[in-house]
Amino acid sequence: MLMTGLGMNRAQRQNQERAMHLLEGRGIPYETIDGADPENRETRNKLFSISGRRGTYPQFFLLGEESVEFVGDFDTIEAMNDASALPCEILERHPEIMTWEKILK
């Protein structure tokens, strides 16, 4: 999770906290990278390049063996969390709906 420890507005801070609670509640391991920390500048810029979104926090990525994949922002994570509670028959009829199960395989 790319987040920031500085210059947050209230909504951004709440989204970061809520996202961590969602991930922890699902038992999904994650690590945070503080984009405001000068030591993380190179990593932050690489992640911004992958997502195509500069200065937007939080952002979520999947780290693969040899790749990094942009998952989305807080709205994406919240939508996946909500969709994961949908009945299986709805998810089967709508394969375009992203869920934790689909993204984490």
All heavy atoms as an XYZ file, in Angstrom:
843
protein
N       0.850     -1.164      0.000
C       0.000      0.000      0.000
C       0.896      1.229      0.000
O       1.711      1.400      0.902
C      -0.892     -0.011      1.242
C      -1.784      1.198      1.354
S      -2.954      1.062      2.720
C      -2.286      2.269      3.821
N       0.745      2.053     -1.010
C       1.437      3.332     -1.064
C       0.556      4.341     -0.351
O      -0.601      4.540     -0.720
C       1.674      3.752     -2.514
C       2.366      5.095     -2.738
C       3.770      5.090     -2.132
C       2.423      5.415     -4.225
N       1.102      4.922      0.710
C       0.334      5.862      1.523
C       1.197      7.071      1.803
O       2.315      7.162      1.323
C      -0.142      5.197      2.811
C       0.891      4.374      3.559
S       2.031      5.293      4.603
C       1.017      5.791      5.943
N       0.658      8.012      2.553
C       1.436      9.176      2.928
C       1.242      9.482      4.405
O       0.152      9.291      4.938
C       1.076     10.414      2.082
O       1.928     11.497      2.475
C      -0.374     10.817      2.256
N       2.300      9.916      5.020
C       2.233     10.297      6.419
C       2.168     11.806      6.605
O       2.058     12.294      7.711
N       2.216     12.546      5.500
C       2.216     14.010      5.569
C       1.126     14.607      4.687
O       0.738     14.012      3.685
C       3.559     14.568      5.096
C       4.778     14.244      5.930
C       6.024     14.779      5.245
C       4.655     14.826      7.324
N       0.688     15.789      5.067
C      -0.211     16.563      4.213
C      -1.530     15.914      3.894
O      -2.123     16.182      2.860
N      -1.994     15.051      4.776
C      -3.254     14.361      4.509
C      -4.441     15.231      4.895
O      -4.411     15.894      5.921
C      -3.355     13.072      5.327
C      -2.450     11.978      4.902
S      -2.782     10.470      5.846
C      -2.133     10.905      7.438
N      -5.453     15.160      4.064
C      -6.717     15.738      4.501
C      -7.477     14.647      5.257
O      -7.064     13.492      5.291
C      -7.508     16.304      3.318
C      -7.868     15.250      2.292
O      -8.229     14.126      2.625
N      -7.787     15.612      1.024
N      -8.553     15.017      5.853
C      -9.300     14.084      6.701
C      -9.765     12.848      5.927
O      -9.638     11.723      6.403
C     -10.499     14.812      7.311
C     -11.302     13.966      8.235
C     -12.407     14.764      8.872
N     -13.293     13.880      9.583
C     -14.482     14.206      9.986
N     -14.953     15.406      9.759
N     -15.233     13.342     10.623
N     -10.293     13.050      4.729
C     -10.794     11.925      3.928
C      -9.658     10.971      3.571
O      -9.821      9.747      3.641
C     -11.482     12.432      2.667
N      -8.523     11.518      3.210
C      -7.383     10.684      2.850
C      -6.918      9.858      4.049
O      -6.646      8.659      3.920
C      -6.261     11.579      2.340
C      -5.105     10.844      1.718
C      -4.100     11.818      1.149
O      -3.680     12.754      1.837
N      -3.731     11.621     -0.093
N      -6.826     10.475      5.199
C      -6.420      9.753      6.408
C      -7.415      8.642      6.734
O      -7.035      7.513      7.036
C      -6.298     10.724      7.584
C      -5.815     10.053      8.865
C      -5.593     11.019     10.027
N      -6.758     11.858     10.313
C      -6.863     13.162     10.018
N      -5.867     13.794      9.429
N      -7.954     13.835     10.311
N      -8.705      8.936      6.636
C      -9.727      7.928      6.907
C      -9.653      6.789      5.905
O      -9.807      5.622      6.276
C     -11.118      8.563      6.896
C     -11.385      9.444      8.084
C     -12.723     10.170      7.991
O     -13.254     10.420      6.914
N     -13.257     10.522      9.146
N      -9.425      7.109      4.634
C      -9.321      6.068      3.608
C      -8.133      5.156      3.866
O      -8.230      3.937      3.719
C      -9.224      6.687      2.216
C     -10.524      7.282      1.746
O     -11.583      7.087      2.347
N     -10.465      8.042      0.674
N      -7.000      5.731      4.264
C      -5.827      4.910      4.562
C      -6.093      3.997      5.753
O      -5.784      2.801      5.704
C      -4.606      5.801      4.834
C      -4.068      6.451      3.595
C      -2.830      7.288      3.808
O      -2.263      7.749      2.848
N      -2.368      7.505      5.018
N      -6.694      4.536      6.800
C      -6.988      3.730      7.982
C      -8.016      2.647      7.657
O      -7.862      1.494      8.063
C      -7.489      4.631      9.113
C      -6.413      5.521      9.684
C      -6.934      6.561     10.668
O      -8.153      6.549     10.983
O      -6.121      7.387     11.118
N      -9.049      3.017      6.929
C     -10.095      2.045      6.561
C      -9.507      0.933      5.692
O      -9.828     -0.237      5.871
C     -11.231      2.764      5.839
C     -12.288      1.867      5.275
C     -13.399      1.589      6.246
N     -14.470      0.874      5.548
C     -14.879     -0.324      5.901
N     -14.369     -0.915      6.957
N     -15.830     -0.937      5.232
N      -8.644      1.302      4.758
C      -8.028      0.302      3.883
C      -7.219     -0.703      4.688
O      -7.299     -1.916      4.446
C      -7.138      0.987      2.843
N      -6.456     -0.219      5.655
C      -5.669     -1.138      6.488
C      -6.585     -2.065      7.278
O      -6.299     -3.259      7.408
C      -4.742     -0.354      7.408
C      -3.579      0.255      6.663
S      -2.339      1.005      7.729
C      -2.994      2.652      7.885
N      -7.697     -1.553      7.770
C      -8.654     -2.389      8.498
C      -9.282     -3.438      7.573
O      -9.479     -4.589      7.985
C      -9.750     -1.543      9.150
C      -9.272     -0.720     10.300
N      -8.766     -1.266     11.464
C      -9.196      0.622     10.459
C      -8.405     -0.307     12.286
N      -8.651      0.859     11.699
N      -9.597     -3.047      6.342
C     -10.165     -4.006      5.383
C      -9.172     -5.127      5.095
O      -9.534     -6.307      5.094
C     -10.551     -3.310      4.078
C     -11.727     -2.351      4.129
C     -11.904     -1.654      2.778
C     -13.004     -3.070      4.517
N      -7.925     -4.770      4.844
C      -6.910     -5.779      4.552
C      -6.679     -6.688      5.749
O      -6.623     -7.921      5.604
C      -5.601     -5.096      4.132
C      -5.655     -4.318      2.818
C      -4.400     -3.478      2.646
C      -5.854     -5.244      1.634
N      -6.564     -6.101      6.918
C      -6.354     -6.902      8.137
C      -7.554     -7.795      8.411
O      -7.395     -8.961      8.802
C      -6.085     -5.977      9.321
C      -4.741     -5.293      9.236
C      -4.587     -4.111     10.178
O      -5.503     -3.828     10.981
O      -3.533     -3.451     10.099
N      -8.756     -7.271      8.205
C      -9.973     -8.049      8.433
C     -10.081     -9.252      7.517
O     -10.662    -10.269      7.884
N      -9.520     -9.140      6.325
C      -9.512    -10.245      5.369
C      -8.299    -11.147      5.524
O      -8.161    -12.141      4.816
C      -9.544     -9.700      3.939
C     -10.816     -9.023      3.555
C     -11.769    -10.021      3.031
N     -13.040     -9.407      2.717
C     -14.065    -10.091      2.308
N     -13.969    -11.391      2.136
N     -15.198     -9.493      2.068
N      -7.409    -10.779      6.425
C      -6.195    -11.581      6.611
C      -5.225    -11.465      5.457
O      -4.454    -12.385      5.194
N      -5.261    -10.334      4.764
C      -4.396    -10.126      3.609
C      -3.121     -9.426      4.079
O      -3.179     -8.309      4.594
C      -5.113     -9.276      2.539
C      -6.363    -10.014      2.049
C      -4.169     -8.952      1.377
C      -7.271     -9.180      1.187
N      -1.988    -10.075      3.921
C      -0.741     -9.436      4.340
C      -0.429     -8.259      3.412
O      -0.685     -8.315      2.209
C       0.307    -10.537      4.205
C      -0.272    -11.526      3.262
C      -1.773    -11.403      3.367
N       0.112     -7.207      3.998
C       0.460     -6.033      3.205
C       1.610     -5.307      3.879
O       1.909     -5.518      5.039
C      -0.748     -5.095      3.058
C      -1.166     -4.423      4.341
C      -0.703     -3.151      4.660
C      -2.019     -5.063      5.244
C      -1.082     -2.539      5.849
C      -2.398     -4.457      6.422
C      -1.930     -3.192      6.719
O      -2.299     -2.585      7.899
N       2.245     -4.473      3.098
C       3.238     -3.585      3.662
C       2.916     -2.185      3.164
O       2.297     -2.021      2.117
C       4.659     -3.991      3.288
C       4.976     -3.911      1.815
C       6.401     -4.360      1.519
O       6.620     -5.569      1.486
O       7.262     -3.478      1.327
N       3.309     -1.210      3.961
C       3.059      0.166      3.570
C       4.363      0.829      3.150
O       5.435      0.508      3.669
C       2.438      0.988      4.724
O       3.315      0.969      5.843
C       1.081      0.431      5.115
N       4.234      1.714      2.195
C       5.343      2.545      1.754
C       4.860      3.982      1.883
O       3.859      4.359      1.265
C       5.737      2.226      0.301
C       6.194      0.779      0.196
C       6.796      3.208     -0.194
C       6.383      0.283     -1.206
N       5.552      4.747      2.702
C       5.188      6.147      2.903
C       5.782      6.968      1.769
O       6.985      7.197      1.712
C       5.697      6.638      4.258
C       5.238      8.051      4.585
O       4.696      8.743      3.691
O       5.426      8.462      5.742
N       4.919      7.412      0.868
C       5.365      8.197     -0.277
C       5.927      9.562      0.099
O       6.607     10.195     -0.701
N       5.660     10.036      1.311
C       6.172     11.323      1.759
C       7.587     11.223      2.326
O       8.261     12.236      2.483
C       5.237     11.921      2.815
N       8.039     10.020      2.600
C       9.373      9.814      3.154
C      10.408      9.964      2.032
O      10.348      9.234      1.036
C       9.462      8.415      3.771
C      10.769      8.142      4.471
O      11.790      8.808      4.153
O      10.783      7.258      5.338
N      11.351     10.888      2.176
C      12.362     11.093      1.131
C      13.139      9.823      0.772
O      13.571      9.665     -0.367
C      13.295     12.155      1.733
C      12.471     12.861      2.751
C      11.517     11.826      3.289
N      13.285      8.912      1.718
C      13.991      7.661      1.433
C      13.218      6.763      0.470
O      13.799      5.874     -0.141
C      14.277      6.910      2.729
C      15.287      7.609      3.607
C      15.617      6.815      4.857
O      15.293      5.611      4.936
O      16.213      7.418      5.770
N      11.922      6.998      0.339
C      11.081      6.183     -0.540
C      10.792      6.858     -1.877
O       9.957      6.382     -2.640
C       9.751      5.868      0.145
C       9.927      4.997      1.353
O      10.846      4.191      1.423
N       9.057      5.159      2.329
N      11.476      7.954     -2.158
C      11.170      8.736     -3.352
C      11.257      7.912     -4.636
O      10.363      7.962     -5.483
C      12.102      9.934     -3.436
C      11.807     10.827     -4.587
C      12.711     12.025     -4.611
N      12.274     12.912     -5.668
C      12.659     14.139     -5.781
N      13.480     14.658     -4.896
N      12.234     14.874     -6.772
N      12.316      7.151     -4.786
C      12.491      6.351     -6.003
C      11.377      5.302     -6.134
O      10.797      5.131     -7.205
C      13.872      5.673     -5.992
C      14.173      4.926     -7.267
C      15.581      4.331     -7.252
O      16.497      4.953     -6.669
O      15.732      3.235     -7.812
N      11.083      4.609     -5.040
C      10.016      3.601     -5.056
C       8.667      4.254     -5.335
O       7.889      3.764     -6.146
C       9.967      2.849     -3.706
O      11.232      2.241     -3.478
C       8.867      1.804     -3.701
N       8.399      5.377     -4.675
C       7.144      6.108     -4.884
C       6.980      6.490     -6.351
O       5.936      6.266     -6.953
C       7.116      7.357     -4.021
C       5.861      8.188     -4.227
C       6.035      9.619     -3.776
N       7.008     10.297     -4.619
C       7.678     11.375     -4.268
N       7.518     11.901     -3.069
N       8.531     11.939     -5.095
N       8.025      7.043     -6.948
C       7.945      7.459     -8.347
C       7.746      6.271     -9.281
O       7.019      6.376    -10.273
C       9.170      8.277     -8.735
C       9.147      9.652     -8.094
O       8.095     10.150     -7.693
N      10.314     10.266     -7.976
N       8.367      5.146     -8.956
C       8.162      3.933     -9.764
C       6.703      3.494     -9.673
O       6.081      3.164    -10.688
C       9.083      2.817     -9.279
C       8.901      1.521    -10.025
C       9.810      0.437     -9.482
C       9.519     -0.876    -10.189
N      10.267     -1.988     -9.625
N       6.143      3.508     -8.457
C       4.741      3.107     -8.289
C       3.789      4.097     -8.970
O       2.803      3.688     -9.586
C       4.414      2.949     -6.805
C       5.156      1.803     -6.106
C       4.878      1.826     -4.607
C       4.808      0.459     -6.716
N       4.100      5.398     -8.880
C       3.287      6.387     -9.599
C       3.329      6.119    -11.101
O       2.335      6.256    -11.799
C       3.786      7.809     -9.331
C       3.371      8.406     -8.014
C       4.030      9.528     -7.540
C       2.330      7.886     -7.262
C       3.657     10.121     -6.334
C       1.951      8.458     -6.057
C       2.615      9.579     -5.598
N       4.482      5.734    -11.590
C       4.634      5.430    -13.013
C       3.776      4.221    -13.399
O       3.143      4.202    -14.459
C       6.101      5.164    -13.327
O       6.267      4.751    -14.651
N       3.737      3.217    -12.549
C       2.942      2.020    -12.820
C       1.452      2.336    -12.790
O       0.693      1.903    -13.650
C       3.287      0.904    -11.810
C       4.718      0.417    -12.057
C       2.292     -0.251    -11.891
C       5.275     -0.463    -10.956
N       1.021      3.125    -11.802
C      -0.409      3.420    -11.658
C      -0.885      4.521    -12.595
O      -2.068      4.579    -12.921
C      -0.738      3.830    -10.220
O      -0.214      5.125     -9.921
N       0.019      5.408    -12.985
C      -0.373      6.554    -13.793
C      -1.047      7.639    -12.968
O      -1.663      8.543    -13.515
N      -0.924      7.558    -11.653
C      -1.568      8.510    -10.741
C      -0.537      9.071     -9.772
O      -0.098      8.377     -8.876
C      -2.690      7.833     -9.960
C      -3.763      7.282    -10.844
C      -4.809      6.590    -10.014
N      -5.791      5.963    -10.881
C      -6.878      5.385    -10.449
N      -7.124      5.338     -9.152
N      -7.716      4.846    -11.281
N      -0.204     10.316     -9.923
C       0.743     10.969     -9.015
C      -0.014     11.654     -7.894
O      -1.047     12.267     -8.105
C       1.572     12.004     -9.763
C       2.504     11.385    -10.778
C       3.518     12.394    -11.267
N       4.477     12.777    -10.243
C       5.521     12.049     -9.842
N       5.719     10.865    -10.366
N       6.349     12.507     -8.925
N       0.533     11.568     -6.682
C      -0.016     12.306     -5.550
C      -1.354     11.811     -5.034
O      -2.000     12.489     -4.260
N      -1.770     10.625     -5.454
C      -3.026     10.046     -4.992
C      -2.710      8.957     -3.983
O      -1.930      8.048     -4.265
C      -3.810      9.426     -6.176
O      -4.045     10.437     -7.147
C      -5.119      8.836     -5.720
N      -3.308      9.077     -2.810
C      -3.076      8.099     -1.741
C      -4.402      7.690     -1.134
O      -5.297      8.524     -1.049
C      -2.200      8.701     -0.629
C      -0.834      9.124     -1.087
C      -0.574     10.459     -1.356
C       0.182      8.202     -1.246
C       0.687     10.862     -1.769
C       1.442      8.603     -1.656
C       1.691      9.941     -1.917
O       2.930     10.331     -2.321
N      -4.559      6.466     -0.700
C      -3.642      5.346     -0.873
C      -3.808      4.701     -2.246
O      -4.835      4.851     -2.900
C      -4.062      4.377      0.230
C      -5.529      4.620      0.398
C      -5.712      6.094      0.128
N      -2.767      3.983     -2.653
C      -2.780      3.181     -3.865
C      -2.333      1.773     -3.483
O      -1.539      1.592     -2.570
C      -1.827      3.742     -4.928
C      -2.240      5.087     -5.458
C      -1.338      5.548     -6.581
O      -0.777      4.748     -7.343
N      -1.175      6.863     -6.699
N      -2.826      0.795     -4.237
C      -2.569     -0.603     -3.898
C      -1.966     -1.342     -5.078
O      -2.402     -1.181     -6.216
C      -3.876     -1.273     -3.448
C      -4.476     -0.562     -2.282
C      -5.331      0.506     -2.463
C      -4.142     -0.931     -0.993
C      -5.862      1.191     -1.378
C      -4.660     -0.252      0.098
C      -5.522      0.808     -0.099
N      -0.984     -2.176     -4.758
C      -0.235     -2.905     -5.768
C      -0.064     -4.353     -5.325
O       0.012     -4.635     -4.133
C       1.152     -2.276     -5.945
C       1.107     -0.842     -6.372
C       0.963      0.175     -5.428
C       1.198     -0.488     -7.703
C       0.906      1.504     -5.803
C       1.143      0.844     -8.093
C       0.996      1.840     -7.143
N       0.002     -5.236     -6.296
C       0.355     -6.634     -6.035
C       1.799     -6.824     -6.463
O       2.168     -6.489     -7.590
C      -0.530     -7.588     -6.836
C      -1.960     -7.761     -6.377
C      -2.715     -8.670     -7.343
C      -2.009     -8.336     -4.980
N       2.604     -7.355     -5.558
C       3.998     -7.615     -5.868
C       4.146     -9.060     -6.287
O       3.890     -9.973     -5.497
C       4.884     -7.332     -4.650
C       4.799     -5.927     -4.079
C       5.669     -5.821     -2.827
C       5.209     -4.903     -5.102
N       4.540     -9.258     -7.535
C       4.787    -10.606     -8.034
C       6.263    -10.921     -7.962
O       7.074    -10.117     -7.503
N       6.599    -12.104     -8.409
C       8.007    -12.516     -8.417
C       8.861    -11.526     -9.206
O       9.945    -11.166     -8.787
C       8.137    -13.912     -9.037
C       7.465    -15.003     -8.232
C       8.344    -15.522     -7.129
O       9.574    -15.539     -7.305
O       7.804    -15.904     -6.085
N       8.349    -11.125    -10.360
C       9.142    -10.265    -11.246
C       8.374     -9.030    -11.695
O       8.817     -8.331    -12.605
C       9.563    -11.065    -12.472
C      10.183    -12.390    -12.141
C      11.601    -12.504    -12.620
O      11.995    -11.738    -13.484
O      12.298    -13.390    -12.098
N       7.232     -8.770    -11.085
C       6.424     -7.654    -11.548
C       5.663     -6.993    -10.401
O       5.525     -7.566     -9.328
C       5.429     -8.144    -12.599
O       4.508     -9.033    -12.009
N       5.208     -5.795    -10.674
C       4.347     -5.056     -9.761
C       3.122     -4.656    -10.552
O       3.227     -4.071    -11.629
C       5.054     -3.793     -9.210
C       4.122     -3.006     -8.312
C       6.321     -4.170     -8.467
N       1.950     -4.984    -10.037
C       0.687     -4.707    -10.725
C      -0.145     -3.734     -9.902
O      -0.339     -3.934     -8.704
C      -0.086     -6.016    -10.913
C      -1.420     -5.865    -11.568
C      -2.190     -7.182    -11.612
O      -1.586     -8.251    -11.398
O      -3.407     -7.119    -11.843
N      -0.623     -2.676    -10.552
C      -1.496     -1.713     -9.894
C      -2.876     -2.323     -9.747
O      -3.467     -2.800    -10.707
C      -1.567     -0.423    -10.719
C      -2.493      0.613    -10.156
C      -2.311      1.139     -8.884
C      -3.547      1.088    -10.914
C      -3.157      2.106     -8.366
C      -4.401      2.069    -10.420
C      -4.208      2.574     -9.150
N      -3.396     -2.341     -8.527
C      -4.733     -2.870     -8.258
C      -5.757     -1.745     -8.305
O      -6.807     -1.878     -8.910
C      -4.784     -3.579     -6.885
C      -6.193     -4.008     -6.543
C      -3.836     -4.756     -6.864
N      -5.461     -0.631     -7.650
C      -6.389      0.486     -7.655
C      -6.189      1.392     -6.453
O      -5.233      1.256     -5.701
N      -7.148      2.280     -6.287
C      -7.114      3.215     -5.174
C      -8.071      2.737     -4.084
O      -8.562      1.598     -4.136
C      -7.464      4.625     -5.645
C      -8.837      4.707     -6.307
O      -9.643      3.755     -6.201
O      -9.112      5.744     -6.925
N      -8.348      3.591     -3.120
C      -9.213      3.184     -2.027
C     -10.601      2.771     -2.510
O     -11.151      1.771     -2.042
C      -9.353      4.296     -0.979
C     -10.348      3.933      0.086
C     -10.036      2.989      1.052
C     -11.618      4.490      0.094
C     -10.962      2.619      2.017
C     -12.545      4.129      1.061
C     -12.223      3.204      2.021
N     -11.163      3.516     -3.456
C     -12.499      3.176     -3.960
C     -12.519      1.773     -4.562
O     -13.488      1.029     -4.397
C     -12.971      4.206     -4.986
C     -13.260      5.565     -4.366
O     -13.521      5.627     -3.145
O     -13.219      6.571     -5.107
N     -11.447      1.406     -5.250
C     -11.345      0.062     -5.835
C     -11.328     -0.999     -4.746
O     -12.037     -2.013     -4.838
C     -10.058     -0.051     -6.679
O     -10.054      0.959     -7.673
C      -9.946     -1.425     -7.323
N     -10.530     -0.776     -3.715
C     -10.418     -1.735     -2.618
C     -11.751     -1.873     -1.888
O     -12.190     -2.977     -1.557
C      -9.301     -1.297     -1.633
C      -7.945     -1.337     -2.323
C      -9.300     -2.126     -0.361
C      -7.541     -2.693     -2.842
N     -12.405     -0.759     -1.639
C     -13.700     -0.792     -0.957
C     -14.742     -1.519     -1.796
O     -15.509     -2.336     -1.278
C     -14.154      0.632     -0.645
C     -15.392      0.683      0.218
C     -15.740      2.100      0.621
O     -15.767      2.999     -0.248
O     -15.977      2.293      1.826
N     -14.748     -1.283     -3.101
C     -15.693     -1.958     -3.995
C     -15.427     -3.467     -4.032
O     -16.365     -4.276     -4.026
C     -15.617     -1.371     -5.400
N     -14.151     -3.864     -4.060
C     -13.823     -5.293     -4.044
C     -14.276     -5.930     -2.747
O     -14.780     -7.061     -2.746
C     -12.317     -5.503     -4.214
C     -11.855     -5.347     -5.624
S     -10.121     -5.755     -5.955
C      -9.363     -6.003     -4.407
N     -14.113     -5.223     -1.661
C     -14.538     -5.746     -0.369
C     -16.061     -5.955     -0.356
O     -16.542     -7.002      0.067
C     -14.115     -4.800      0.752
C     -14.265     -5.428      2.099
O     -13.582     -6.394      2.415
N     -15.169     -4.901      2.907
N     -16.794     -4.975     -0.831
C     -18.255     -5.086     -0.890
C     -18.687     -6.211     -1.831
O     -19.585     -6.984     -1.510
C     -18.884     -3.765     -1.339
C     -18.718     -2.644     -0.325
O     -18.387     -2.941      0.847
O     -18.911     -1.475     -0.710
N     -18.031     -6.304     -2.988
C     -18.399     -7.318     -3.984
C     -18.114     -8.732     -3.491
O     -18.807     -9.675     -3.872
C     -17.645     -7.062     -5.288
N     -17.123     -8.880     -2.636
C     -16.786    -10.208     -2.124
C     -17.906    -10.802     -1.287
O     -17.938    -12.012     -1.061
C     -15.490    -10.146     -1.316
O     -14.403     -9.879     -2.177
N     -18.838     -9.972     -0.843
C     -19.972    -10.453     -0.041
C     -21.185    -10.796     -0.896
O     -22.191    -11.280     -0.376
C     -20.353     -9.401      0.998
N     -21.100    -10.568     -2.211
C     -22.231    -10.865     -3.086
C     -22.428    -12.371     -3.227
O     -21.463    -13.139     -3.169
C     -22.006    -10.256     -4.470
C     -22.040     -8.736     -4.553
C     -21.607     -8.277     -5.946
C     -23.437     -8.219     -4.232
N     -23.663    -12.799     -3.454
C     -23.918    -14.229     -3.669
C     -23.164    -14.756     -4.898
O     -22.984    -14.030     -5.886
C     -25.430    -14.293     -3.891
C     -25.968    -13.038     -3.281
C     -24.889    -12.011     -3.435
N     -22.750    -16.002     -4.834
C     -21.976    -16.624     -5.915
C     -22.682    -16.546     -7.259
O     -22.042    -16.321     -8.285
C     -21.679    -18.091     -5.583
S     -20.534    -18.287     -4.219
N     -24.013    -16.723     -7.264
C     -24.731    -16.700     -8.543
C     -24.653    -15.330     -9.222
O     -24.593    -15.246    -10.441
C     -26.190    -17.162     -8.391
C     -27.002    -16.444     -7.344
C     -26.888    -17.038     -5.952
O     -26.158    -18.016     -5.730
O     -27.533    -16.487     -5.055
N     -24.614    -14.275     -8.461
C     -24.460    -12.937     -9.049
C     -23.049    -12.780     -9.606
O     -22.858    -12.277    -10.720
C     -24.766    -11.832     -8.010
C     -26.253    -11.837     -7.681
C     -24.323    -10.462     -8.527
C     -26.666    -10.887     -6.590
N     -22.067    -13.215     -8.855
C     -20.682    -13.112     -9.318
C     -20.441    -13.962    -10.563
O     -19.697    -13.559    -11.463
C     -19.720    -13.509     -8.198
C     -19.695    -12.561     -7.002
C     -18.861    -13.142     -5.878
C     -19.201    -11.184     -7.403
N     -21.080    -15.114    -10.643
C     -20.938    -15.969    -11.828
C     -21.539    -15.312    -13.063
O     -21.009    -15.438    -14.162
C     -21.590    -17.330    -11.580
C     -20.808    -18.183    -10.615
C     -21.553    -19.446    -10.182
O     -22.680    -19.694    -10.662
O     -20.997    -20.172     -9.340
N     -22.656    -14.595    -12.884
C     -23.301    -13.909    -14.015
C     -22.567    -12.632    -14.413
O     -22.770    -12.130    -15.514
C     -24.754    -13.570    -13.678
C     -25.687    -14.775    -13.696
C     -27.151    -14.366    -13.727
N     -27.528    -13.454    -12.668
C     -28.108    -13.798    -11.512
N     -28.379    -15.064    -11.269
N     -28.429    -12.896    -10.619
N     -21.730    -12.126    -13.528
C     -21.007    -10.877    -13.786
C     -19.512    -11.056    -13.499
O     -18.994    -10.579    -12.495
C     -21.573     -9.751    -12.914
C     -22.989     -9.446    -13.199
N     -23.385     -8.664    -14.262
C     -24.122     -9.847    -12.575
C     -24.700     -8.574    -14.269
N     -25.168     -9.290    -13.274
N     -18.817    -11.738    -14.419
C     -17.392    -12.003    -14.197
C     -16.532    -10.733    -14.165
O     -15.389    -10.769    -13.720
C     -17.005    -12.905    -15.366
C     -18.044    -12.678    -16.393
C     -19.295    -12.299    -15.665
N     -17.076     -9.619    -14.607
C     -16.321     -8.364    -14.597
C     -16.217     -7.753    -13.201
O     -15.397     -6.870    -12.963
C     -16.964     -7.340    -15.556
C     -18.270     -6.727    -15.079
C     -19.528     -7.581    -15.297
O     -19.419     -8.743    -15.739
O     -20.629     -7.071    -15.024
N     -17.030     -8.231    -12.264
C     -16.981     -7.707    -10.897
C     -15.734     -8.249    -10.210
O     -15.537     -9.455    -10.114
C     -18.241     -8.099    -10.095
C     -19.491     -7.459    -10.723
C     -18.100     -7.681     -8.637
C     -20.791     -7.911    -10.075
N     -14.900     -7.341     -9.740
C     -13.660     -7.734     -9.081
C     -13.922     -8.004     -7.598
O     -14.607     -7.238     -6.943
C     -12.590     -6.657     -9.229
C     -12.096     -6.484    -10.648
S     -11.522     -8.001    -11.426
C     -10.208     -8.513    -10.343
N     -13.367     -9.092     -7.116
C     -13.464     -9.470     -5.713
C     -12.058     -9.791     -5.201
O     -11.112     -9.939     -5.982
C     -14.354    -10.714     -5.524
O     -13.715    -11.823     -6.200
C     -15.754    -10.507     -6.072
N     -11.932     -9.892     -3.890
C     -10.644    -10.291     -3.302
C     -10.200    -11.625     -3.877
O      -9.028    -11.818     -4.191
C     -10.755    -10.409     -1.788
C     -10.928     -9.120     -1.074
C     -12.027     -8.717     -0.361
C      -9.992     -8.047     -0.969
N     -11.830     -7.475      0.168
C     -10.580     -7.044     -0.183
C      -8.709     -7.844     -1.458
C      -9.928     -5.839      0.108
C      -8.056     -6.662     -1.152
C      -8.675     -5.673     -0.371
N     -11.143    -12.549     -3.977
C     -10.812    -13.890     -4.450
C     -10.233    -13.856     -5.861
O      -9.287    -14.575     -6.170
C     -12.040    -14.789     -4.379
C     -12.541    -15.058     -2.973
C     -13.293    -13.874     -2.319
O     -13.745    -12.962     -3.034
O     -13.384    -13.868     -1.082
N     -10.806    -13.025     -6.723
C     -10.312    -12.955     -8.110
C      -8.942    -12.283     -8.179
O      -8.074    -12.737     -8.914
C     -11.295    -12.177     -8.980
C     -12.542    -12.934     -9.304
C     -13.449    -12.105    -10.187
C     -14.760    -12.799    -10.422
N     -15.678    -11.960    -11.209
N      -8.771    -11.216     -7.453
C      -7.528    -10.456     -7.551
C      -6.365    -11.213     -6.897
O      -5.237    -11.145     -7.376
C      -7.687     -9.040     -6.968
C      -6.569     -8.116     -7.472
C      -7.650     -9.016     -5.478
C      -6.740     -7.641     -8.840
N      -6.637    -11.947     -5.832
C      -5.568    -12.665     -5.127
C      -5.403    -14.094     -5.594
O      -4.423    -14.752     -5.242
C      -5.839    -12.638     -3.620
C      -5.867    -11.241     -3.001
C      -6.257    -11.306     -1.532
C      -4.533    -10.543     -3.180
N      -6.372    -14.596     -6.335
C      -6.342    -15.955     -6.909
C      -5.918    -16.958     -5.882
O      -5.095    -17.752     -5.951
C      -5.491    -15.992     -8.149
C      -6.033    -15.073     -9.226
C      -5.078    -15.003    -10.384
C      -5.618    -13.990    -11.373
N      -4.744    -13.157    -11.970
